[in-house]
Amino acid sequence: MTLTTLDARTALVVIDLQQGIVALPTAPYEAGEVLVRSATLADAFRAHGLPVVRVRVSYAPDLADAAPGRTESGRPGPLPPDWDRLVDEWPGDLVITKRNWSALYGTDLDLQLRRRGITQIVLTGIATSIGVESTARAAYERGYHVTLAVDAMSDTDEAAHRHSVERIFPRLGETGTTAEIIELLDWTRP
């Protein structure tokens, strides 16, 4: 883990911490641990006057707006009521709804970040290898500095989580723990 700096205009982007996703079994961290660490980071960002973005994935009841491509795992089945409702209310945060894996594809997240002068994002959420990794890739491609809070994310497959953290994330940005990010945030912003 090589966390070096946070830009003056950094935003926290929290991926898919919503009812239907946090109900899934996750590893290496339980969803509750990811929620607590993400909330701790959000509090720290707010205390420094930096934006917090909550991202959720949602589809129409008939799934007409879900990605249409064929996959071996198939399309999502019927989704339970409130599956897409964010866990906890964090007033004042920007909320983005996505229809795809990446929070930067088909949403106005990039526009919202650029309007706020954001040059770096810190990512947390579930699932590491899907929503978090897809957003990290898209952010890197758009020129953002990317930091990944590796203990504030988890996956439904521990091997997939490890692969993202060990193989993919070092190519997209810097990784660190919640504590390391908060320490750097406090050190660079009195």
N, C-alpha and C positions, 0 to 999 in steps of 0.2 A: 504494500500500500504506500503510495507516494503522493500524498496531498501536499501541495506547495503553497497555493494562494487562492484567495477568493477575490474576484473583481469587486469594485465599489458598487456596481449595479448587478447583484446576483439575486436570482429568484429561486425559491423552493417550489418544485413541481412534484406533487403527490399523485401517484398513478393508481386509480381503480380501487381505492379503499372504500368499498361499497358493500351493501348487505350480502348480495349473492356471491361475491368473491371472497370476502373474509370468512364466509361460512365453510369454504373448502379447506380440506387438510393441506397444510403447507409445511415446507422444510427448506432450509434448516431451522428457520424460526417460525414459531406459531404466529398466526395473524395478529393476536393480541399484542405480542412483542413489537411487531411492525407498526401497529397503531400507536403504541406508547412512544416509540422512538420517533415516528413521524410527527406526532403532536409536540414532542419536546423540541424537535427542530423548528416546527412552525412557530412555537412560542419564542424561540431565540431569534428567528428571522423577523417576526413582528416587533420584538423589543428593539431591534436595530433599524426599524422602519423599512424593511425589505419585503417585497411582495411574496405572498404564498398563493399558489395556484392549486386548486383541487380539480382533478380530472376524473371523470367517470365515463364508462362505456355504457351505451344504451341503444336499444333497437325498438322499432315499431313492433307492436304485438304480433304482426304477421311476418316479421323479420325481413320485410321488403327492403329495408335500408341496410341490412347486413351485407358484408362482402359476398359477392355472388359466386366466386370461383369454386370449382369442385376440389374437395380435399379427401384424403383417406379417412379422416376422422369425422367427416360430414359437417353439416350445418348445425348450429345450436338447436336444441329441441325447445319445446315450450318452456318459457322462463317463468319462475314463480313471481307473484306480485311483490313489488318493492325490491326486487333483486338489484335494481340499479340505483337505489336510494343510497346516498353517501352515509357512511357511518359517522355519527357525531356531527353536530353543527358547529362550524368554525366561522362565526360571523365576520364579515368584512373581506373574506378571501374571494379571489376570482375563481369562478367555477366554469369549467370547460366540459362540454359533452362531446364525446367522439363516437364514431361508428366503426372504427378500424382499430388496429393494434396501436399505432402511433398517435400520440396526442397532437402531433404537428401536421398530420395528413387530414385534409378535409375539415379543419377547424380554423378558428381565428386566433389560436394560441400564439403563433409567430407574430402576428400583427399586434396583439396585446402586449407581448414582451417587448417588441421594438418600440412601441409607443412609450413605454416606461423606461427606455434606454438600457434594457437588460442585455448584458454581454455574456453572462454565465448562468447556468442552471445547476441546481443540486437536485438529484432525482431520488425518490423513494417509492415504494409501493409493491404491489403484487400484480402480476407475476414477473419475476426478474427476467425470464427469457422471452417474454412476450411483450407486454405493454411497456415495461421499463426499458428493455433493450431496444425495442423499435423506436421509442421516443429518443433514446440516447443516440442512436444511429442518425435519425433525422436531424437532431439538434447539431450534432457534429457536422453533418453535411451542409447545414445552414450557417456555419461559422460561429456557433456558440461554444464557449468553453464549457465542458461537461464535467461535473463531479458526481460520483455515485456513492451514496451512503449505504454501503454493502451490508450493514447490520440492521438497516431499516427497510429491507426488501426481502422477499421470500418467493417461493415458487411452489407449484404443485408437484414438482419433480426436483429432488435435491441435486441430482446429477446435472440437470439443465441449469439450475442456479449456479453451481460451481463452474460449469463451462462458461457461462456469461461473465462471471466475476473474474475468473482466471485467464480466459482466452480472448474474450471480446472486449470487455471494458477497458483494459489497458491500451487498446488501439483507438478508443473513442474519447478518453479523458483520464481523469485521476480518480482513484478510489480512496475512501476513508471511512472511518466509523462515525457514528453520531457524535460521540465525545470529541473526536479529532476535528470534526467540522465546526462544532460549537466553539472549541478552543480557538481555532483559527478565526472564526467570526468575531469572537470577543477580542482577540489580539489585534486584528486589523481595524476594528471599529470600537473606539473607546466609549 
